[in-house]
Amino acid sequence: MPSPHGERSAAAPAGGAKKQTARMIKCTCATCGYVARTSRMWIVEVGAPHCPRHGAMTTDGRERDERQTDLEDFVRRGA
């Protein structure tokens, strides 16, 4: 019986693996190394999460890109 979703292939796409666009941002406590992951939206809206023992955490620096700028504009407009 044929699949209702069409043919399936186990091979990766010709250009390699698809780039992941919806990613969780890694936040780390500089003091103890505690790690939490959160979406770009929450970092923009309320900031990075806090370590239970040491407070504010730092992000891995990859969340600042064009999509974040677009999201910041979206949040400022209140849309």
PDB file of N, H, CA, C and O in Angstrom:
ATOM      1  N   MET A   1       0.847  -1.183   0.000  1.00  0.00           N
ATOM      2  CA  MET A   1       0.000   0.000   0.000  1.00  0.00           C
ATOM      3  C   MET A   1       0.893   1.248   0.000  1.00  0.00           C
ATOM      4  O   MET A   1       1.798   1.346   0.829  1.00  0.00           O
ATOM      5  N   PRO A   2       0.662   2.189  -0.900  1.00  0.00           N
ATOM      6  CA  PRO A   2       1.484   3.407  -0.953  1.00  0.00           C
ATOM      7  C   PRO A   2       1.239   4.305   0.261  1.00  0.00           C
ATOM      8  O   PRO A   2       0.156   4.305   0.847  1.00  0.00           O
ATOM      9  N   SER A   3       2.252   5.052   0.615  1.00  0.00           N
ATOM     10  H   SER A   3       3.132   5.051   0.139  1.00  0.00           H
ATOM     11  CA  SER A   3       2.155   5.983   1.736  1.00  0.00           C
ATOM     12  C   SER A   3       1.270   7.173   1.348  1.00  0.00           C
ATOM     13  O   SER A   3       1.373   7.663   0.223  1.00  0.00           O
ATOM     14  N   PRO A   4       0.404   7.649   2.250  1.00  0.00           N
ATOM     15  CA  PRO A   4      -0.441   8.798   1.927  1.00  0.00           C
ATOM     16  C   PRO A   4       0.348  10.104   1.797  1.00  0.00           C
ATOM     17  O   PRO A   4      -0.167  11.099   1.287  1.00  0.00           O
ATOM     18  N   HIS A   5       1.588  10.091   2.256  1.00  0.00           N
ATOM     19  H   HIS A   5       2.007   9.283   2.670  1.00  0.00           H
ATOM     20  CA  HIS A   5       2.413  11.304   2.228  1.00  0.00           C
ATOM     21  C   HIS A   5       3.443  11.280   1.113  1.00  0.00           C
ATOM     22  O   HIS A   5       4.292  12.167   1.033  1.00  0.00           O
ATOM     23  N   GLY A   6       3.378  10.278   0.257  1.00  0.00           N
ATOM     24  H   GLY A   6       2.689   9.557   0.322  1.00  0.00           H
ATOM     25  CA  GLY A   6       4.327  10.210  -0.844  1.00  0.00           C
ATOM     26  C   GLY A   6       5.535   9.366  -0.496  1.00  0.00           C
ATOM     27  O   GLY A   6       5.594   8.731   0.557  1.00  0.00           O
ATOM     28  N   GLU A   7       6.486   9.372  -1.394  1.00  0.00           N
ATOM     29  H   GLU A   7       6.438   9.888  -2.250  1.00  0.00           H
ATOM     30  CA  GLU A   7       7.701   8.578  -1.254  1.00  0.00           C
ATOM     31  C   GLU A   7       8.598   9.135  -0.152  1.00  0.00           C
ATOM     32  O   GLU A   7       8.724  10.349   0.003  1.00  0.00           O
ATOM     33  N   ARG A   8       9.224   8.228   0.618  1.00  0.00           N
ATOM     34  H   ARG A   8       9.122   7.241   0.492  1.00  0.00           H
ATOM     35  CA  ARG A   8      10.145   8.665   1.670  1.00  0.00           C
ATOM     36  C   ARG A   8      11.564   8.282   1.288  1.00  0.00           C
ATOM     37  O   ARG A   8      11.793   7.251   0.655  1.00  0.00           O
ATOM     38  N   SER A   9      12.499   9.109   1.673  1.00  0.00           N
ATOM     39  H   SER A   9      12.313   9.946   2.188  1.00  0.00           H
ATOM     40  CA  SER A   9      13.901   8.851   1.382  1.00  0.00           C
ATOM     41  C   SER A   9      14.719   8.997   2.649  1.00  0.00           C
ATOM     42  O   SER A   9      14.505   9.926   3.428  1.00  0.00           O
ATOM     43  N   ALA A  10      15.652   8.085   2.860  1.00  0.00           N
ATOM     44  H   ALA A  10      15.825   7.330   2.227  1.00  0.00           H
ATOM     45  CA  ALA A  10      16.508   8.145   4.040  1.00  0.00           C
ATOM     46  C   ALA A  10      17.724   9.036   3.805  1.00  0.00           C
ATOM     47  O   ALA A  10      18.427   9.384   4.754  1.00  0.00           O
ATOM     48  N   ALA A  11      17.973   9.400   2.578  1.00  0.00           N
ATOM     49  H   ALA A  11      17.401   9.118   1.807  1.00  0.00           H
ATOM     50  CA  ALA A  11      19.139  10.219   2.245  1.00  0.00           C
ATOM     51  C   ALA A  11      18.921  11.678   2.644  1.00  0.00           C
ATOM     52  O   ALA A  11      17.794  12.174   2.632  1.00  0.00           O
ATOM     53  N   ALA A  12      20.014  12.358   2.997  1.00  0.00           N
ATOM     54  H   ALA A  12      20.930  11.955   3.006  1.00  0.00           H
ATOM     55  CA  ALA A  12      19.957  13.786   3.325  1.00  0.00           C
ATOM     56  C   ALA A  12      19.726  14.584   2.045  1.00  0.00           C
ATOM     57  O   ALA A  12      20.042  14.094   0.961  1.00  0.00           O
ATOM     58  N   PRO A  13      19.185  15.796   2.137  1.00  0.00           N
ATOM     59  CA  PRO A  13      19.005  16.628   0.946  1.00  0.00           C
ATOM     60  C   PRO A  13      20.335  16.862   0.233  1.00  0.00           C
ATOM     61  O   PRO A  13      21.396  16.770   0.850  1.00  0.00           O
ATOM     62  N   ALA A  14      20.281  17.161  -1.052  1.00  0.00           N
ATOM     63  H   ALA A  14      19.419  17.236  -1.553  1.00  0.00           H
ATOM     64  CA  ALA A  14      21.481  17.321  -1.872  1.00  0.00           C
ATOM     65  C   ALA A  14      22.463  18.335  -1.288  1.00  0.00           C
ATOM     66  O   ALA A  14      23.674  18.137  -1.383  1.00  0.00           O
ATOM     67  N   GLY A  15      21.972  19.404  -0.692  1.00  0.00           N
ATOM     68  H   GLY A  15      20.988  19.565  -0.614  1.00  0.00           H
ATOM     69  CA  GLY A  15      22.847  20.436  -0.140  1.00  0.00           C
ATOM     70  C   GLY A  15      23.307  20.139   1.283  1.00  0.00           C
ATOM     71  O   GLY A  15      23.850  21.026   1.941  1.00  0.00           O
ATOM     72  N   GLY A  16      23.110  18.940   1.768  1.00  0.00           N
ATOM     73  H   GLY A  16      22.669  18.220   1.233  1.00  0.00           H
ATOM     74  CA  GLY A  16      23.464  18.600   3.140  1.00  0.00           C
ATOM     75  C   GLY A  16      22.249  18.729   4.036  1.00  0.00           C
ATOM     76  O   GLY A  16      21.126  18.833   3.543  1.00  0.00           O
ATOM     77  N   ALA A  17      22.451  18.725   5.328  1.00  0.00           N
ATOM     78  H   ALA A  17      23.363  18.641   5.729  1.00  0.00           H
ATOM     79  CA  ALA A  17      21.343  18.814   6.283  1.00  0.00           C
ATOM     80  C   ALA A  17      20.694  20.198   6.218  1.00  0.00           C
ATOM     81  O   ALA A  17      21.367  21.200   5.977  1.00  0.00           O
ATOM     82  N   LYS A  18      19.367  20.239   6.438  1.00  0.00           N
ATOM     83  H   LYS A  18      18.820  19.426   6.633  1.00  0.00           H
ATOM     84  CA  LYS A  18      18.668  21.521   6.460  1.00  0.00           C
ATOM     85  C   LYS A  18      19.136  22.348   7.642  1.00  0.00           C
ATOM     86  O   LYS A  18      19.383  21.815   8.724  1.00  0.00           O
ATOM     87  N   LYS A  19      19.257  23.644   7.437  1.00  0.00           N
ATOM     88  H   LYS A  19      19.057  24.077   6.558  1.00  0.00           H
ATOM     89  CA  LYS A  19      19.648  24.531   8.518  1.00  0.00           C
ATOM     90  C   LYS A  19      18.487  24.665   9.494  1.00  0.00           C
ATOM     91  O   LYS A  19      17.345  24.885   9.091  1.00  0.00           O
ATOM     92  N   GLN A  20      18.792  24.529  10.776  1.00  0.00           N
ATOM     93  H   GLN A  20      19.719  24.350  11.103  1.00  0.00           H
ATOM     94  CA  GLN A  20      17.769  24.651  11.805  1.00  0.00           C
ATOM     95  C   GLN A  20      17.517  26.128  12.064  1.00  0.00           C
ATOM     96  O   GLN A  20      18.444  26.868  12.393  1.00  0.00           O
ATOM     97  N   THR A  21      16.250  26.569  11.915  1.00  0.00           N
ATOM     98  H   THR A  21      15.497  25.968  11.648  1.00  0.00           H
ATOM     99  CA  THR A  21      15.941  27.980  12.097  1.00  0.00           C
ATOM    100  C   THR A  21      15.255  28.258  13.421  1.00  0.00           C
ATOM    101  O   THR A  21      15.408  29.351  13.966  1.00  0.00           O
ATOM    102  N   ALA A  22      14.517  27.319  13.947  1.00  0.00           N
ATOM    103  H   ALA A  22      14.394  26.431  13.504  1.00  0.00           H
ATOM    104  CA  ALA A  22      13.837  27.515  15.230  1.00  0.00           C
ATOM    105  C   ALA A  22      14.681  26.851  16.304  1.00  0.00           C
ATOM    106  O   ALA A  22      14.459  25.690  16.647  1.00  0.00           O
ATOM    107  N   ARG A  23      15.628  27.571  16.822  1.00  0.00           N
ATOM    108  H   ARG A  23      15.809  28.514  16.543  1.00  0.00           H
ATOM    109  CA  ARG A  23      16.552  26.961  17.774  1.00  0.00           C
ATOM    110  C   ARG A  23      16.442  27.565  19.162  1.00  0.00           C
ATOM    111  O   ARG A  23      16.036  28.715  19.333  1.00  0.00           O
ATOM    112  N   MET A  24      16.801  26.787  20.116  1.00  0.00           N
ATOM    113  H   MET A  24      17.131  25.853  19.977  1.00  0.00           H
ATOM    114  CA  MET A  24      16.844  27.247  21.490  1.00  0.00           C
ATOM    115  C   MET A  24      18.240  27.814  21.743  1.00  0.00           C
ATOM    116  O   MET A  24      19.244  27.230  21.335  1.00  0.00           O
ATOM    117  N   ILE A  25      18.284  28.942  22.411  1.00  0.00           N
ATOM    118  H   ILE A  25      17.469  29.417  22.742  1.00  0.00           H
ATOM    119  CA  ILE A  25      19.551  29.621  22.687  1.00  0.00           C
ATOM    120  C   ILE A  25      20.103  29.117  24.021  1.00  0.00           C
ATOM    121  O   ILE A  25      19.383  29.043  25.017  1.00  0.00           O
ATOM    122  N   LYS A  26      21.371  28.777  24.022  1.00  0.00           N
ATOM    123  H   LYS A  26      21.956  28.837  23.213  1.00  0.00           H
ATOM    124  CA  LYS A  26      22.022  28.278  25.225  1.00  0.00           C
ATOM    125  C   LYS A  26      22.437  29.452  26.105  1.00  0.00           C
ATOM    126  O   LYS A  26      23.121  30.368  25.649  1.00  0.00           O
ATOM    127  N   CYS A  27      22.016  29.418  27.377  1.00  0.00           N
ATOM    128  H   CYS A  27      21.460  28.674  27.747  1.00  0.00           H
ATOM    129  CA  CYS A  27      22.378  30.437  28.359  1.00  0.00           C
ATOM    130  C   CYS A  27      23.176  29.742  29.463  1.00  0.00           C
ATOM    131  O   CYS A  27      22.787  28.674  29.935  1.00  0.00           O
ATOM    132  N   THR A  28      24.282  30.342  29.868  1.00  0.00           N
ATOM    133  H   THR A  28      24.598  31.210  29.484  1.00  0.00           H
ATOM    134  CA  THR A  28      25.179  29.702  30.823  1.00  0.00           C
ATOM    135  C   THR A  28      25.515  30.639  31.970  1.00  0.00           C
ATOM    136  O   THR A  28      25.716  31.836  31.765  1.00  0.00           O
ATOM    137  N   CYS A  29      25.576  30.086  33.194  1.00  0.00           N
ATOM    138  H   CYS A  29      25.413  29.113  33.361  1.00  0.00           H
ATOM    139  CA  CYS A  29      26.040  30.850  34.350  1.00  0.00           C
ATOM    140  C   CYS A  29      27.564  30.864  34.299  1.00  0.00           C
ATOM    141  O   CYS A  29      28.192  29.806  34.259  1.00  0.00           O
ATOM    142  N   ALA A  30      28.158  32.044  34.302  1.00  0.00           N
ATOM    143  H   ALA A  30      27.648  32.903  34.335  1.00  0.00           H
ATOM    144  CA  ALA A  30      29.612  32.173  34.222  1.00  0.00           C
ATOM    145  C   ALA A  30      30.301  31.655  35.485  1.00  0.00           C
ATOM    146  O   ALA A  30      31.478  31.298  35.440  1.00  0.00           O
ATOM    147  N   THR A  31      29.580  31.607  36.615  1.00  0.00           N
ATOM    148  H   THR A  31      28.624  31.896  36.651  1.00  0.00           H
ATOM    149  CA  THR A  31      30.175  31.189  37.873  1.00  0.00           C
ATOM    150  C   THR A  31      30.217  29.674  38.025  1.00  0.00           C
ATOM    151  O   THR A  31      31.270  29.112  38.325  1.00  0.00           O
ATOM    152  N   CYS A  32      29.072  28.999  37.818  1.00  0.00           N
ATOM    153  H   CYS A  32      28.216  29.455  37.574  1.00  0.00           H
ATOM    154  CA  CYS A  32      29.011  27.561  38.100  1.00  0.00           C
ATOM    155  C   CYS A  32      28.799  26.686  36.866  1.00  0.00           C
ATOM    156  O   CYS A  32      28.909  25.463  36.951  1.00  0.00           O
ATOM    157  N   GLY A  33      28.493  27.303  35.711  1.00  0.00           N
ATOM    158  H   GLY A  33      28.403  28.297  35.641  1.00  0.00           H
ATOM    159  CA  GLY A  33      28.300  26.532  34.498  1.00  0.00           C
ATOM    160  C   GLY A  33      26.893  26.000  34.294  1.00  0.00           C
ATOM    161  O   GLY A  33      26.652  25.243  33.354  1.00  0.00           O
ATOM    162  N   TYR A  34      25.950  26.385  35.166  1.00  0.00           N
ATOM    163  H   TYR A  34      26.145  27.001  35.929  1.00  0.00           H
ATOM    164  CA  TYR A  34      24.550  25.974  35.012  1.00  0.00           C
ATOM    165  C   TYR A  34      24.072  26.381  33.624  1.00  0.00           C
ATOM    166  O   TYR A  34      24.343  27.497  33.179  1.00  0.00           O
ATOM    167  N   VAL A  35      23.363  25.486  32.933  1.00  0.00           N
ATOM    168  H   VAL A  35      23.143  24.580  33.294  1.00  0.00           H
ATOM    169  CA  VAL A  35      22.920  25.737  31.564  1.00  0.00           C
ATOM    170  C   VAL A  35      21.401  25.678  31.480  1.00  0.00           C
ATOM    171  O   VAL A  35      20.769  24.789  32.050  1.00  0.00           O
ATOM    172  N   ALA A  36      20.833  26.620  30.775  1.00  0.00           N
ATOM    173  H   ALA A  36      21.346  27.343  30.311  1.00  0.00           H
ATOM    174  CA  ALA A  36      19.405  26.625  30.465  1.00  0.00           C
ATOM    175  C   ALA A  36      19.277  27.021  29.000  1.00  0.00           C
ATOM    176  O   ALA A  36      20.124  27.740  28.469  1.00  0.00           O
ATOM    177  N   ARG A  37      18.232  26.557  28.358  1.00  0.00           N
ATOM    178  H   ARG A  37      17.544  25.973  28.789  1.00  0.00           H
ATOM    179  CA  ARG A  37      17.981  26.940  26.968  1.00  0.00           C
ATOM    180  C   ARG A  37      16.620  27.599  26.891  1.00  0.00           C
ATOM    181  O   ARG A  37      15.664  27.165  27.534  1.00  0.00           O
ATOM    182  N   THR A  38      16.547  28.652  26.095  1.00  0.00           N
ATOM    183  H   THR A  38      17.323  29.004  25.572  1.00  0.00           H
ATOM    184  CA  THR A  38      15.288  29.374  25.926  1.00  0.00           C
ATOM    185  C   THR A  38      15.203  29.896  24.507  1.00  0.00           C
ATOM    186  O   THR A  38      16.202  29.928  23.789  1.00  0.00           O
ATOM    187  N   SER A  39      14.028  30.299  24.107  1.00  0.00           N
ATOM    188  H   SER A  39      13.216  30.273  24.690  1.00  0.00           H
ATOM    189  CA  SER A  39      13.866  30.803  22.742  1.00  0.00           C
ATOM    190  C   SER A  39      14.352  32.244  22.642  1.00  0.00           C
ATOM    191  O   SER A  39      14.428  32.965  23.637  1.00  0.00           O
ATOM    192  N   ARG A  40      14.674  32.636  21.439  1.00  0.00           N
ATOM    193  H   ARG A  40      14.613  32.051  20.631  1.00  0.00           H
ATOM    194  CA  ARG A  40      15.125  33.997  21.142  1.00  0.00           C
ATOM    195  C   ARG A  40      14.076  35.020  21.600  1.00  0.00           C
ATOM    196  O   ARG A  40      14.416  36.091  22.102  1.00  0.00           O
ATOM    197  N   MET A  41      12.788  34.668  21.418  1.00  0.00           N
ATOM    198  H   MET A  41      12.512  33.798  21.010  1.00  0.00           H
ATOM    199  CA  MET A  41      11.707  35.578  21.782  1.00  0.00           C
ATOM    200  C   MET A  41      11.778  35.961  23.257  1.00  0.00           C
ATOM    201  O   MET A  41      11.627  37.137  23.590  1.00  0.00           O
ATOM    202  N   TRP A  42      12.006  34.990  24.153  1.00  0.00           N
ATOM    203  H   TRP A  42      12.129  34.035  23.883  1.00  0.00           H
ATOM    204  CA  TRP A  42      12.039  35.286  25.587  1.00  0.00           C
ATOM    205  C   TRP A  42      13.265  36.112  25.962  1.00  0.00           C
ATOM    206  O   TRP A  42      13.191  36.958  26.853  1.00  0.00           O
ATOM    207  N   ILE A  43      14.379  35.877  25.299  1.00  0.00           N
ATOM    208  H   ILE A  43      14.439  35.190  24.575  1.00  0.00           H
ATOM    209  CA  ILE A  43      15.575  36.684  25.571  1.00  0.00           C
ATOM    210  C   ILE A  43      15.306  38.133  25.188  1.00  0.00           C
ATOM    211  O   ILE A  43      15.690  39.047  25.917  1.00  0.00           O
ATOM    212  N   VAL A  44      14.651  38.352  24.052  1.00  0.00           N
ATOM    213  H   VAL A  44      14.339  37.609  23.459  1.00  0.00           H
ATOM    214  CA  VAL A  44      14.337  39.705  23.596  1.00  0.00           C
ATOM    215  C   VAL A  44      13.317  40.362  24.524  1.00  0.00           C
ATOM    216  O   VAL A  44      13.492  41.517  24.913  1.00  0.00           O
ATOM    217  N   GLU A  45      12.246  39.633  24.885  1.00  0.00           N
ATOM    218  H   GLU A  45      12.104  38.695  24.569  1.00  0.00           H
ATOM    219  CA  GLU A  45      11.169  40.224  25.680  1.00  0.00           C
ATOM    220  C   GLU A  45      11.531  40.460  27.142  1.00  0.00           C
ATOM    221  O   GLU A  45      11.237  41.527  27.681  1.00  0.00           O
ATOM    222  N   VAL A  46      12.163  39.488  27.791  1.00  0.00           N
ATOM    223  H   VAL A  46      12.402  38.622  27.353  1.00  0.00           H
ATOM    224  CA  VAL A  46      12.409  39.620  29.240  1.00  0.00           C
ATOM    225  C   VAL A  46      13.859  39.425  29.646  1.00  0.00           C
ATOM    226  O   VAL A  46      14.194  39.604  30.817  1.00  0.00           O
ATOM    227  N   GLY A  47      14.723  39.064  28.715  1.00  0.00           N
ATOM    228  H   GLY A  47      14.450  38.918  27.764  1.00  0.00           H
ATOM    229  CA  GLY A  47      16.131  38.879  29.028  1.00  0.00           C
ATOM    230  C   GLY A  47      16.480  37.421  29.275  1.00  0.00           C
ATOM    231  O   GLY A  47      15.610  36.551  29.308  1.00  0.00           O
ATOM    232  N   ALA A  48      17.758  37.179  29.447  1.00  0.00           N
ATOM    233  H   ALA A  48      18.465  37.886  29.420  1.00  0.00           H
ATOM    234  CA  ALA A  48      18.253  35.819  29.672  1.00  0.00           C
ATOM    235  C   ALA A  48      17.753  35.295  31.019  1.00  0.00           C
ATOM    236  O   ALA A  48      17.479  36.079  31.928  1.00  0.00           O
ATOM    237  N   PRO A  49      17.633  33.974  31.147  1.00  0.00           N
ATOM    238  CA  PRO A  49      17.196  33.409  32.427  1.00  0.00           C
ATOM    239  C   PRO A  49      18.238  33.629  33.515  1.00  0.00           C
ATOM    240  O   PRO A  49      19.352  34.072  33.234  1.00  0.00           O
ATOM    241  N   HIS A  50      17.878  33.323  34.747  1.00  0.00           N
ATOM    242  H   HIS A  50      16.974  32.963  34.975  1.00  0.00           H
ATOM    243  CA  HIS A  50      18.772  33.489  35.889  1.00  0.00           C
ATOM    244  C   HIS A  50      19.148  32.141  36.475  1.00  0.00           C
ATOM    245  O   HIS A  50      18.320  31.233  36.552  1.00  0.00           O
ATOM    246  N   CYS A  51      20.401  32.015  36.887  1.00  0.00           N
ATOM    247  H   CYS A  51      21.073  32.752  36.824  1.00  0.00           H
ATOM    248  CA  CYS A  51      20.888  30.834  37.599  1.00  0.00           C
ATOM    249  C   CYS A  51      20.219  30.822  38.972  1.00  0.00           C
ATOM    250  O   CYS A  51      20.106  31.878  39.594  1.00  0.00           O
ATOM    251  N   PRO A  52      19.775  29.669  39.465  1.00  0.00           N
ATOM    252  CA  PRO A  52      19.136  29.614  40.787  1.00  0.00           C
ATOM    253  C   PRO A  52      20.041  30.107  41.916  1.00  0.00           C
ATOM    254  O   PRO A  52      19.544  30.567  42.945  1.00  0.00           O
ATOM    255  N   ARG A  53      21.358  30.018  41.740  1.00  0.00           N
ATOM    256  H   ARG A  53      21.761  29.645  40.904  1.00  0.00           H
ATOM    257  CA  ARG A  53      22.291  30.437  42.796  1.00  0.00           C
ATOM    258  C   ARG A  53      22.981  31.773  42.552  1.00  0.00           C
ATOM    259  O   ARG A  53      23.281  32.497  43.501  1.00  0.00           O
ATOM    260  N   HIS A  54      23.236  32.108  41.286  1.00  0.00           N
ATOM    261  H   HIS A  54      22.992  31.521  40.514  1.00  0.00           H
ATOM    262  CA  HIS A  54      24.103  33.259  41.008  1.00  0.00           C
ATOM    263  C   HIS A  54      23.467  34.383  40.203  1.00  0.00           C
ATOM    264  O   HIS A  54      24.140  35.375  39.920  1.00  0.00           O
ATOM    265  N   GLY A  55      22.226  34.271  39.831  1.00  0.00           N
ATOM    266  H   GLY A  55      21.679  33.465  40.061  1.00  0.00           H
ATOM    267  CA  GLY A  55      21.564  35.360  39.119  1.00  0.00           C
ATOM    268  C   GLY A  55      21.705  35.297  37.615  1.00  0.00           C
ATOM    269  O   GLY A  55      21.702  34.216  37.027  1.00  0.00           O
ATOM    270  N   ALA A  56      21.829  36.462  36.991  1.00  0.00           N
ATOM    271  H   ALA A  56      21.831  37.340  37.469  1.00  0.00           H
ATOM    272  CA  ALA A  56      21.792  36.589  35.528  1.00  0.00           C
ATOM    273  C   ALA A  56      22.806  35.692  34.831  1.00  0.00           C
ATOM    274  O   ALA A  56      23.933  35.511  35.292  1.00  0.00           O
ATOM    275  N   MET A  57      22.369  35.137  33.706  1.00  0.00           N
ATOM    276  H   MET A  57      21.454  35.284  33.331  1.00  0.00           H
ATOM    277  CA  MET A  57      23.218  34.258  32.913  1.00  0.00           C
ATOM    278  C   MET A  57      23.586  34.950  31.606  1.00  0.00           C
ATOM    279  O   MET A  57      22.956  35.934  31.220  1.00  0.00           O
ATOM    280  N   THR A  58      24.603  34.435  30.930  1.00  0.00           N
ATOM    281  H   THR A  58      25.115  33.635  31.243  1.00  0.00           H
ATOM    282  CA  THR A  58      25.005  34.973  29.637  1.00  0.00           C
ATOM    283  C   THR A  58      24.541  34.022  28.542  1.00  0.00           C
ATOM    284  O   THR A  58      24.338  32.832  28.784  1.00  0.00           O
ATOM    285  N   THR A  59      24.376  34.560  27.328  1.00  0.00           N
ATOM    286  H   THR A  59      24.541  35.526  27.131  1.00  0.00           H
ATOM    287  CA  THR A  59      23.981  33.734  26.195  1.00  0.00           C
ATOM    288  C   THR A  59      25.213  33.388  25.390  1.00  0.00           C
ATOM    289  O   THR A  59      26.280  33.965  25.597  1.00  0.00           O
ATOM    290  N   ASP A  60      25.069  32.437  24.462  1.00  0.00           N
ATOM    291  H   ASP A  60      24.202  31.968  24.293  1.00  0.00           H
ATOM    292  CA  ASP A  60      26.222  32.010  23.670  1.00  0.00           C
ATOM    293  C   ASP A  60      26.576  32.992  22.560  1.00  0.00           C
ATOM    294  O   ASP A  60      27.526  32.758  21.812  1.00  0.00           O
ATOM    295  N   GLY A  61      25.818  34.101  22.438  1.00  0.00           N
ATOM    296  H   GLY A  61      25.046  34.291  23.046  1.00  0.00           H
ATOM    297  CA  GLY A  61      26.155  35.149  21.488  1.00  0.00           C
ATOM    298  C   GLY A  61      25.616  34.945  20.097  1.00  0.00           C
ATOM    299  O   GLY A  61      25.744  35.838  19.260  1.00  0.00           O
ATOM    300  N   ARG A  62      25.010  33.788  19.810  1.00  0.00           N
ATOM    301  H   ARG A  62      24.906  33.062  20.490  1.00  0.00           H
ATOM    302  CA  ARG A  62      24.507  33.533  18.471  1.00  0.00           C
ATOM    303  C   ARG A  62      23.073  33.987  18.289  1.00  0.00           C
ATOM    304  O   ARG A  62      22.531  33.858  17.191  1.00  0.00           O
ATOM    305  N   GLU A  63      22.441  34.510  19.321  1.00  0.00           N
ATOM    306  H   GLU A  63      22.881  34.615  20.213  1.00  0.00           H
ATOM    307  CA  GLU A  63      21.046  34.928  19.187  1.00  0.00           C
ATOM    308  C   GLU A  63      20.906  36.281  18.509  1.00  0.00           C
ATOM    309  O   GLU A  63      19.806  36.640  18.089  1.00  0.00           O
ATOM    310  N   ARG A  64      21.978  37.037  18.390  1.00  0.00           N
ATOM    311  H   ARG A  64      22.872  36.746  18.731  1.00  0.00           H
ATOM    312  CA  ARG A  64      21.916  38.363  17.787  1.00  0.00           C
ATOM    313  C   ARG A  64      22.099  38.232  16.280  1.00  0.00           C
ATOM    314  O   ARG A  64      23.224  38.106  15.796  1.00  0.00           O
ATOM    315  N   ASP A  65      21.027  38.262  15.560  1.00  0.00           N
ATOM    316  H   ASP A  65      20.113  38.364  15.953  1.00  0.00           H
ATOM    317  CA  ASP A  65      21.089  38.210  14.110  1.00  0.00           C
ATOM    318  C   ASP A  65      19.897  38.962  13.535  1.00  0.00           C
ATOM    319  O   ASP A  65      19.152  39.609  14.271  1.00  0.00           O
ATOM    320  N   GLU A  66      19.719  38.878  12.246  1.00  0.00           N
ATOM    321  H   GLU A  66      20.324  38.352  11.648  1.00  0.00           H
ATOM    322  CA  GLU A  66      18.653  39.634  11.586  1.00  0.00           C
ATOM    323  C   GLU A  66      17.273  39.255  12.113  1.00  0.00           C
ATOM    324  O   GLU A  66      16.414  40.121  12.279  1.00  0.00           O
ATOM    325  N   ARG A  67      17.054  37.954  12.379  1.00  0.00           N
ATOM    326  H   ARG A  67      17.752  37.251  12.244  1.00  0.00           H
ATOM    327  CA  ARG A  67      15.750  37.531  12.887  1.00  0.00           C
ATOM    328  C   ARG A  67      15.467  38.155  14.245  1.00  0.00           C
ATOM    329  O   ARG A  67      14.325  38.514  14.533  1.00  0.00           O
ATOM    330  N   GLN A  68      16.489  38.290  15.083  1.00  0.00           N
ATOM    331  H   GLN A  68      17.417  37.998  14.849  1.00  0.00           H
ATOM    332  CA  GLN A  68      16.266  38.893  16.396  1.00  0.00           C
ATOM    333  C   GLN A  68      15.895  40.358  16.239  1.00  0.00           C
ATOM    334  O   GLN A  68      15.000  40.849  16.927  1.00  0.00           O
ATOM    335  N   THR A  69      16.573  41.056  15.345  1.00  0.00           N
ATOM    336  H   THR A  69      17.300  40.657  14.787  1.00  0.00           H
ATOM    337  CA  THR A  69      16.243  42.459  15.107  1.00  0.00           C
ATOM    338  C   THR A  69      14.803  42.587  14.651  1.00  0.00           C
ATOM    339  O   THR A  69      14.080  43.473  15.106  1.00  0.00           O
ATOM    340  N   ASP A  70      14.380  41.698  13.747  1.00  0.00           N
ATOM    341  H   ASP A  70      14.967  40.977  13.378  1.00  0.00           H
ATOM    342  CA  ASP A  70      12.987  41.697  13.297  1.00  0.00           C
ATOM    343  C   ASP A  70      12.049  41.435  14.463  1.00  0.00           C
ATOM    344  O   ASP A  70      11.007  42.081  14.578  1.00  0.00           O
ATOM    345  N   LEU A  71      12.407  40.493  15.330  1.00  0.00           N
ATOM    346  H   LEU A  71      13.253  39.968  15.237  1.00  0.00           H
ATOM    347  CA  LEU A  71      11.566  40.161  16.479  1.00  0.00           C
ATOM    348  C   LEU A  71      11.503  41.334  17.454  1.00  0.00           C
ATOM    349  O   LEU A  71      10.438  41.622  18.001  1.00  0.00           O
ATOM    350  N   GLU A  72      12.629  42.014  17.680  1.00  0.00           N
ATOM    351  H   GLU A  72      13.494  41.779  17.236  1.00  0.00           H
ATOM    352  CA  GLU A  72      12.633  43.172  18.576  1.00  0.00           C
ATOM    353  C   GLU A  72      11.698  44.253  18.037  1.00  0.00           C
ATOM    354  O   GLU A  72      10.951  44.861  18.803  1.00  0.00           O
ATOM    355  N   ASP A  73      11.734  44.496  16.727  1.00  0.00           N
ATOM    356  H   ASP A  73      12.342  44.001  16.105  1.00  0.00           H
ATOM    357  CA  ASP A  73      10.836  45.480  16.117  1.00  0.00           C
ATOM    358  C   ASP A  73       9.387  45.062  16.301  1.00  0.00           C
ATOM    359  O   ASP A  73       8.535  45.893  16.614  1.00  0.00           O
ATOM    360  N   PHE A  74       9.102  43.779  16.108  1.00  0.00           N
ATOM    361  H   PHE A  74       9.795  43.104  15.853  1.00  0.00           H
ATOM    362  CA  PHE A  74       7.760  43.244  16.275  1.00  0.00           C
ATOM    363  C   PHE A  74       7.266  43.447  17.709  1.00  0.00           C
ATOM    364  O   PHE A  74       6.126  43.860  17.924  1.00  0.00           O
ATOM    365  N   VAL A  75       8.126  43.157  18.686  1.00  0.00           N
ATOM    366  H   VAL A  75       9.052  42.821  18.511  1.00  0.00           H
ATOM    367  CA  VAL A  75       7.743  43.296  20.097  1.00  0.00           C
ATOM    368  C   VAL A  75       7.521  44.767  20.450  1.00  0.00           C
ATOM    369  O   VAL A  75       6.578  45.093  21.171  1.00  0.00           O
ATOM    370  N   ARG A  76       8.379  45.658  19.948  1.00  0.00           N
ATOM    371  H   ARG A  76       9.145  45.393  19.362  1.00  0.00           H
ATOM    372  CA  ARG A  76       8.216  47.092  20.221  1.00  0.00           C
ATOM    373  C   ARG A  76       6.904  47.636  19.679  1.00  0.00           C
ATOM    374  O   ARG A  76       6.273  48.490  20.304  1.00  0.00           O
ATOM    375  N   ARG A  77       6.491  47.138  18.508  1.00  0.00           N
ATOM    376  H   ARG A  77       7.003  46.445  18.001  1.00  0.00           H
ATOM    377  CA  ARG A  77       5.241  47.596  17.917  1.00  0.00           C
ATOM    378  C   ARG A  77       4.033  47.077  18.689  1.00  0.00           C
ATOM    379  O   ARG A  77       2.932  47.612  18.562  1.00  0.00           O
ATOM    380  N   GLY A  78       4.241  46.035  19.489  1.00  0.00           N
ATOM    381  H   GLY A  78       5.136  45.600  19.592  1.00  0.00           H
ATOM    382  CA  GLY A  78       3.139  45.475  20.247  1.00  0.00           C
ATOM    383  C   GLY A  78       2.194  44.653  19.412  1.00  0.00           C
ATOM    384  O   GLY A  78       1.038  44.440  19.781  1.00  0.00           O
ATOM    385  N   ALA A  79       2.694  44.191  18.280  1.00  0.00           N
ATOM    386  H   ALA A  79       3.632  44.363  17.981  1.00  0.00           H
ATOM    387  CA  ALA A  79       1.850  43.405  17.360  1.00  0.00           C
ATOM    388  C   ALA A  79       1.724  41.978  17.829  1.00  0.00           C
ATOM    389  O   ALA A  79       1.053  41.173  17.182  1.00  0.00           O
TER     390      ALA A  79
END
